[in-house]
């Protein structure tokens, strides 16, 4: 989806009171509907008026995406180690 489509979906979710169900419920619904982690972060930031950093933390550490988040973090650690960036 492009930004315009994400903005339209976010507006629809806000109008439908998606924010009343809670962050984890919205994230689970977004994942179940095929939204990517990045799309979910963007939509969560809009629906809950969060900063992108806070939305990322909610998505990555939430129950729906936690396994993928851990895999991403491990990949980044290994990549940093291969580049010699670790302290």
Secondary structure, DSSP 8 states (H G I E B T S, - for coil): --HHHHHHHHHHHHHTTGGGS-HHHHHHHHHHTT--HHHHHHHHHHHTT--HHHHHHHHHHSTTTHHHHHHHHHHHHHHHHHHT---
